[in-house]
Structures are given as C-alpha cells and as structure tokens.
Amino acid sequence: MSLLWEDREVRFDIAPAQMKMRPGEQLIDTLDSVEDTKGNSGDRGRMLVTNLRVIWHSHAMPRVSLSVGYNCVLNITVKQVNSKLRGLTEALYILTKAGNTRFEFIFTNLTPGSQRLFTSVNGVHKAYASSRLYRELKLRGAVVSNKQLRLLPQEEIVSRVNGVWNLSSDQGNLGTFIITNVRLVWFANMNEQFNMSLPYLQMDSVRTRDSKFGPALVVESTEASGGYVLGFRIDPKEKLTEVYKELYSLFQVFSETPIFGVQYSRDATDTQLTAEELSSDLDNIAEIDDVDPPADTFASYFADGDHAQDREPVYCPELGLAVERLKDGFTLQSLWEVVPQ
C-alpha cells in the first residue's frame, strides 16, 4: 500500500495526479462554483469532497489548488466574509494544523441559496472523526465487551483464535485473536481491558520468526502509529502457520482495496461528477513542474489568531541585526520579493 497522506496533510499547488482518488478514496460531492476567499479571492473554482480530504482548484488555472486532509482539521464553522464575487455573505471557515503550523481556509459557495458546501464538508468530516478505529491503532480501548468484539459498520469477523500468547512481557499474557476484514484485535482472557486493535491501514508487515519463546507471529505497525513490534505465540506450530497465512492474505487484499470507514449519504438528486470523469478531466490538465511553490503560496493561509507571543530572536548575518525567527518555509530573500521569482 502506498503511503497514505491524503487525510494527514495540507498541500498546496498539487499535481493533477495527486487530485485523483487513491484506492479506497471515494468522491462524495462536487461543487463547481466555489471561491477560495482566503487565498484566491475573486477566483471561481471547483471543490471536491472525498472521504479523506477536501480538494479545491481554480477553473482558470488548475495548478492553483489545495488539498486539506480531515485529520488536520481542528474546527469547521460558518463566518461572515466579504467576497469579491458575492459581496457580504456566509462562508465555510476551516481551521487546520499541519505539523506545527496552523492554516485557515475560507470557501464561499457562489451558488445563491445553496447549503451543500456547509452540509457536505461538515457532514463528511464528522463521519471521518467518528470512524477512527478503522484507521488508528488503539491500545486498552473499549473494543471488547464480555469477550465479544464491538463490531464497526462494514466490519465482518473472519476468524477467532483462542490460546494466543502476547509476548510483550517476560511471562506473556494468554489471550484471544479476533481477525476481521479491517483489523486485528487481541485481548487478554483475564482482563479484556488489556487489548489491542490494529487496523490493516496501520500494519507495516506480518511475518513469523523465532523468539526466546519459540516460533512467533510478528506484526509491525507503521511509523505513523508508533512503529510497534508486536509478538504473539500460538501452539502448535501448524496453527501458527495457518493464522499467519490467513492474516497475511487479508492484509494483502486490504492493501489493494482499503476500507477507510467514512460513511456519508448525500442527496441523490444532485448531479455529480464520477471518479472516472474526474480522472479523465485531470488527465487533460498539464502536469505541474516539479518545483517548490513560492513561500507566499501558503502565506495567505497562515492562522495567527492564537498568536500568544513573538518567536525568539535570532541573529541575521545578512542584516547584521537580531530578528524574530522566520516561520518555516520562509527566507529573508522571499520576504523582500514583491513578486516571487
């Protein structure tokens, strides 16, 4: 499975190929008349709402684009703004955090009387936030009740394996595997609150190897989920091999057709662009040159509303003075340029 970035990053001026749907990503809504009021006021564009992110690109210049992953979103509200194309009106306000930087985005629906921009983005983001067990490793969570798995929507139990020793401690803990179509769950027989829920989305590898406890099943999680190495012993060895083959097969199938767990139903009467039509559209857009965008590409979106104190002063050899440390992505030269080179 290729590295999942779509829901975890904020990107600017993305290539058309990065606007296409990755496996498992679903195009939920398309709005063809939306203004990026914050960064490109007066520019009419298209908004794509998927189960992982919000994408916006300019109609006049498709290379001017945004991709905002839902995992970066801190808040979604409605604000009064002054739009070049609609005047004083209500707009969608999205506050995000990517790394240590906060960005804010303001989108105005240019179709009078339509609430789809608010309902679609807010509704899909809520569905994303309520389905994190599909995408995140959970330790000691409320995933098991009376030794039965709390099933997620779209989840199906494939097998249940008793007599599984968790090798995270010297003496080991005896427990049970529940293997489903979206995750691997283990819980201790003596205390079901001692458990683990590992989605295939956060699984890096599955293999068997020798350990001080004998042959063991080793499952590694991705760096994004902590890079855990989890060891389990299952007797006899034939049963261990059988469980390994089943788990590895499910992991491979899931990698080809992942389930992100975001369920949202829109009004079926709205005319929609299909993922195939979008892909064809994007094929007709010239690829963006592989160069870093100028600093002010994203400077317009900085959110300083929570600014509590100035950054620490540092010595600037070019000026021979102490200056406030520049934000990430900026250079002294870029601040002097009125028009980026």
C-alpha positions as CSV (number, residue, x, y, z in Angstrom):
1,M,0.0,0.0,0.0
2,S,1.4,3.4,-1.0
3,L,2.0,5.9,1.8
4,L,-1.3,7.4,3.0
5,W,-1.0,11.2,3.0
6,E,-4.3,12.4,1.7
7,D,-6.1,12.7,5.1
8,R,-3.0,13.6,7.1
9,E,-1.5,16.6,5.2
10,V,-2.3,20.0,3.9
11,R,-0.8,20.5,0.5
12,F,-0.7,23.5,-1.9
13,D,-0.4,23.6,-5.7
14,I,-0.7,19.8,-6.0
15,A,-0.2,18.0,-9.3
16,P,-3.3,16.7,-11.1
17,A,-2.2,13.2,-10.3
18,Q,-2.5,14.0,-6.6
19,M,-6.1,15.1,-7.1
20,K,-7.1,11.7,-8.3
21,M,-8.7,9.2,-6.0
22,R,-6.3,6.7,-4.3
23,P,-7.6,3.2,-3.8
24,G,-10.4,3.3,-1.2
25,E,-10.9,7.1,-1.6
26,Q,-14.4,8.0,-2.7
27,L,-15.6,11.1,-4.3
28,I,-18.7,12.1,-2.3
29,D,-19.6,15.6,-3.6
30,T,-18.5,18.0,-6.3
31,L,-19.3,21.8,-6.2
32,D,-18.3,23.6,-9.4
33,S,-18.7,27.2,-8.2
34,V,-16.7,27.8,-5.1
35,E,-14.4,30.7,-4.3
36,D,-11.2,30.3,-2.2
37,T,-11.9,33.6,-0.4
38,K,-8.9,33.4,1.8
39,G,-6.1,32.8,-0.7
40,N,-7.6,33.4,-4.1
41,S,-10.4,35.9,-3.6
42,G,-12.3,36.6,-6.9
43,D,-11.2,33.2,-8.4
44,R,-14.0,30.7,-9.2
45,G,-13.1,27.1,-8.7
46,R,-14.2,23.5,-8.1
47,M,-14.4,21.8,-4.8
48,L,-14.1,18.0,-4.4
49,V,-15.3,16.5,-1.2
50,T,-14.0,12.9,-0.6
51,N,-14.0,10.6,2.4
52,L,-10.4,11.6,3.2
53,R,-10.0,15.3,2.3
54,V,-11.3,18.5,0.7
55,I,-9.7,19.5,-2.7
56,W,-10.1,22.9,-4.4
57,H,-8.7,24.0,-7.7
58,S,-9.1,27.1,-9.8
59,H,-11.1,26.8,-13.0
60,A,-8.9,29.4,-14.7
61,M,-5.6,28.0,-13.6
62,P,-6.0,24.4,-12.2
63,R,-2.4,24.4,-10.9
64,V,-3.7,26.8,-8.2
65,S,-5.0,24.1,-5.8
66,L,-5.4,22.9,-2.3
67,S,-5.7,19.5,-0.6
68,V,-6.9,19.6,3.1
69,G,-6.9,16.3,4.9
70,Y,-9.6,15.8,7.6
71,N,-7.0,14.6,10.1
72,C,-5.6,18.1,10.1
73,V,-8.9,19.9,10.8
74,L,-9.3,21.5,14.2
75,N,-12.6,23.3,13.6
76,I,-15.3,23.9,11.0
77,T,-17.6,26.9,11.3
78,V,-19.6,29.4,9.3
79,K,-18.4,33.1,9.1
80,Q,-19.5,36.3,7.5
81,V,-17.0,37.4,4.9
82,N,-16.7,39.9,2.1
83,S,-16.3,38.0,-1.1
84,K,-15.2,39.7,-4.3
85,L,-17.7,37.6,-6.3
86,R,-20.7,37.6,-3.8
87,G,-20.1,40.6,-1.5
88,L,-21.0,40.2,2.1
89,T,-22.1,36.6,2.6
90,E,-21.7,33.5,4.7
91,A,-18.7,31.3,4.1
92,L,-17.2,28.0,5.3
93,Y,-14.3,28.5,7.6
94,I,-11.8,25.6,8.2
95,L,-9.1,25.9,10.8
96,T,-6.3,23.3,10.4
97,K,-3.0,22.3,11.9
98,A,-0.2,20.6,9.8
99,G,2.9,19.9,11.8
100,N,3.5,23.0,14.0
101,T,1.8,25.4,11.6
102,R,-1.9,26.5,11.6
103,F,-3.7,27.3,8.4
104,E,-7.1,28.7,7.9
105,F,-9.3,28.3,4.8
106,I,-12.4,30.2,3.8
107,F,-14.6,28.9,1.0
108,T,-17.6,30.7,-0.4
109,N,-20.3,28.9,-2.4
110,L,-21.1,31.1,-5.4
111,T,-24.5,29.4,-6.0
112,P,-27.1,31.5,-4.2
113,G,-29.3,29.7,-1.7
114,S,-27.3,26.5,-1.7
115,Q,-26.2,25.0,1.6
116,R,-24.3,22.0,0.1
117,L,-20.9,23.4,0.8
118,F,-21.6,23.5,4.6
119,T,-23.6,20.3,4.8
120,S,-21.2,18.1,2.7
121,V,-17.9,19.2,4.2
122,N,-19.2,19.3,7.8
123,G,-21.1,16.0,7.5
124,V,-18.2,14.1,5.9
125,H,-15.7,15.4,8.5
126,K,-18.0,14.3,11.3
127,A,-18.2,10.8,9.7
128,Y,-14.4,10.8,9.4
129,A,-13.9,11.8,13.1
130,S,-16.3,9.1,14.3
131,S,-14.6,6.3,12.4
132,R,-11.1,6.5,13.7
133,L,-10.9,2.8,14.7
134,Y,-10.7,1.9,11.0
135,R,-7.5,4.0,10.7
136,E,-5.8,4.3,14.1
137,L,-4.1,1.8,16.4
138,K,-5.9,1.6,19.8
139,L,-4.4,0.2,23.0
140,R,-6.6,-0.6,26.0
141,G,-9.7,0.8,24.4
142,A,-13.4,-0.2,24.7
143,V,-13.2,-2.5,21.7
144,V,-14.3,-5.7,23.5
145,S,-17.4,-6.4,25.8
146,N,-17.9,-9.7,27.5
147,K,-15.2,-11.2,25.3
148,Q,-17.2,-10.2,22.2
149,L,-15.8,-7.7,19.7
150,R,-17.8,-4.4,19.3
151,L,-18.2,-4.6,15.5
152,L,-17.8,-1.5,13.4
153,P,-20.1,-0.7,10.4
154,Q,-18.8,-2.6,7.3
155,E,-16.7,-4.9,9.6
156,E,-17.0,-8.7,9.5
157,I,-15.4,-11.3,11.7
158,V,-13.3,-13.7,9.7
159,S,-12.0,-15.9,12.5
160,R,-11.5,-16.2,16.2
161,V,-8.3,-17.8,17.6
162,N,-8.0,-18.9,21.2
163,G,-4.8,-19.6,23.1
164,V,-2.7,-16.6,21.7
165,W,0.1,-15.5,24.0
166,N,1.1,-11.8,23.8
167,L,4.9,-11.7,24.2
168,S,5.1,-8.0,25.3
169,S,6.2,-9.1,28.8
170,D,8.6,-11.7,30.1
171,Q,5.9,-14.0,31.3
172,G,3.5,-13.4,28.4
173,N,-0.3,-12.9,28.6
174,L,-2.7,-15.5,27.4
175,G,-5.5,-14.1,25.2
176,T,-7.6,-14.3,22.1
177,F,-7.3,-13.1,18.5
178,I,-10.3,-11.7,16.6
179,I,-9.4,-11.3,12.9
180,T,-11.7,-9.2,10.8
181,N,-11.8,-7.7,7.3
182,V,-10.4,-4.4,8.6
183,R,-8.3,-5.1,11.7
184,L,-6.5,-7.5,14.0
185,V,-7.8,-7.4,17.7
186,W,-6.2,-9.2,20.6
187,F,-7.4,-9.1,24.3
188,A,-6.3,-10.8,27.4
189,N,-8.5,-13.6,28.7
190,M,-8.1,-12.5,32.4
191,N,-8.7,-8.8,31.7
192,E,-10.3,-7.8,28.4
193,Q,-9.4,-4.2,29.0
194,F,-5.8,-5.2,28.2
195,N,-6.3,-5.2,24.5
196,M,-5.1,-4.0,21.1
197,S,-6.9,-3.0,17.9
198,L,-4.6,-2.7,14.9
199,P,-6.2,-1.7,11.6
200,Y,-4.6,-3.1,8.5
201,L,-4.2,0.5,7.4
202,Q,-1.6,0.9,10.2
203,M,0.0,-2.5,9.6
204,D,3.5,-2.4,8.1
205,S,4.4,-6.1,7.9
206,V,3.3,-9.6,9.1
207,R,5.8,-12.5,9.4
208,T,6.9,-15.4,11.5
209,R,10.3,-15.8,13.2
210,D,12.0,-17.5,16.1
211,S,12.0,-15.9,19.5
212,K,13.1,-16.8,23.0
213,F,9.5,-18.2,23.4
214,G,9.8,-20.3,20.3
215,P,8.2,-19.6,16.8
216,A,6.2,-16.4,17.0
217,L,3.9,-14.3,14.8
218,V,5.4,-10.8,14.5
219,V,3.2,-7.8,13.4
220,E,4.8,-4.4,12.9
221,S,2.8,-1.2,12.9
222,T,3.6,1.8,10.7
223,E,5.8,4.6,11.9
224,A,2.8,6.9,11.9
225,S,1.2,4.6,14.6
226,G,4.3,4.4,16.7
227,G,6.3,1.7,14.9
228,Y,5.4,-1.0,17.4
229,V,6.7,-4.6,17.0
230,L,4.1,-7.0,18.4
231,G,4.9,-10.6,19.1
232,F,2.4,-13.5,19.6
233,R,2.9,-17.2,20.2
234,I,0.3,-19.7,19.1
235,D,0.7,-23.5,19.7
236,P,1.1,-25.8,17.9
237,K,3.3,-24.5,15.1
238,E,0.9,-25.7,12.4
239,K,-1.8,-23.5,13.9
240,L,0.6,-20.5,14.0
241,T,1.4,-21.0,10.3
242,E,-2.3,-21.2,9.5
243,V,-3.1,-18.0,11.3
244,Y,-0.1,-16.2,9.7
245,K,-1.3,-17.2,6.2
246,E,-4.8,-16.0,6.9
247,L,-3.7,-12.7,8.4
248,Y,-1.1,-12.1,5.6
249,S,-3.8,-12.8,2.9
250,L,-6.3,-10.4,4.5
251,F,-3.6,-7.7,4.8
252,Q,-2.7,-8.0,1.1
253,V,-6.3,-7.9,0.0
254,F,-7.0,-4.9,2.2
255,S,-3.9,-3.1,0.8
256,E,-5.5,-3.3,-2.7
257,T,-9.0,-2.3,-1.7
258,P,-8.8,-0.5,1.7
259,I,-11.8,0.5,3.8
260,F,-11.5,3.8,5.5
261,G,-14.8,3.6,7.3
262,V,-16.2,7.0,6.4
263,Q,-19.9,6.6,5.6
264,Y,-21.9,9.6,4.3
265,S,-25.0,9.8,2.2
266,R,-25.7,12.8,0.1
267,D,-28.8,13.9,-1.8
268,A,-29.1,11.5,-4.8
269,T,-30.9,14.1,-6.9
270,D,-27.7,16.3,-7.2
271,T,-25.9,15.8,-10.4
272,Q,-22.4,14.5,-9.6
273,L,-19.1,14.0,-11.3
274,T,-17.9,10.4,-11.1
275,A,-14.4,9.5,-10.1
276,E,-13.8,8.2,-13.6
277,E,-14.9,11.5,-15.2
278,L,-12.8,13.4,-12.7
279,S,-9.7,11.3,-13.6
280,S,-10.4,12.0,-17.3
281,D,-10.7,15.7,-16.5
282,L,-7.4,15.8,-14.6
283,D,-5.6,13.9,-17.4
284,N,-6.3,16.9,-19.6
285,I,-4.6,19.3,-17.2
286,A,-0.9,19.8,-17.8
287,E,1.3,18.4,-15.1
288,I,2.8,20.9,-12.7
289,D,6.5,21.5,-12.9
290,D,8.3,19.7,-10.1
291,V,9.4,22.8,-8.2
292,D,8.7,24.1,-4.7
293,P,5.9,26.7,-4.7
294,P,7.0,30.2,-3.6
295,A,6.6,30.9,0.1
296,D,3.6,33.2,-0.4
297,T,1.6,30.3,-1.9
298,F,0.7,29.2,1.6
299,A,1.5,32.5,3.4
300,S,-2.1,33.7,2.7
301,Y,-3.5,30.8,4.8
302,F,-1.5,31.3,8.0
303,A,-3.7,31.5,11.1
304,D,-2.3,33.8,13.7
305,G,-5.4,34.3,15.7
306,D,-4.0,32.2,18.5
307,H,-0.7,34.1,18.5
308,A,0.4,34.3,22.1
309,Q,4.0,35.6,21.9
310,D,6.7,36.5,19.5
311,R,9.1,33.9,18.2
312,E,12.6,34.0,19.8
313,P,15.1,36.5,18.3
314,V,18.0,35.1,16.2
315,Y,21.0,36.8,14.7
316,C,20.6,37.5,10.9
317,P,24.1,37.7,9.3
318,E,22.6,39.4,6.1
319,L,21.3,42.3,8.1
320,G,23.7,42.3,11.0
321,L,20.8,42.5,13.3
322,A,18.8,40.3,15.7
323,V,15.4,39.5,14.1
324,E,12.4,37.4,15.0
325,R,12.9,33.8,13.8
326,L,11.2,33.3,10.4
327,K,8.3,30.9,10.0
328,D,9.1,27.6,8.4
329,G,9.2,27.8,4.6
330,F,10.3,31.4,4.5
331,T,13.7,33.0,3.8
332,L,14.8,36.6,4.2
333,Q,15.0,36.9,0.4
334,S,11.4,35.7,-0.1
335,L,10.2,38.4,2.2
336,W,11.8,41.1,0.1
337,E,10.3,39.8,-3.1
338,V,7.0,41.5,-4.0
339,V,6.5,39.1,-7.0
340,P,8.1,35.7,-6.4
341,Q,10.6,34.7,-9.0
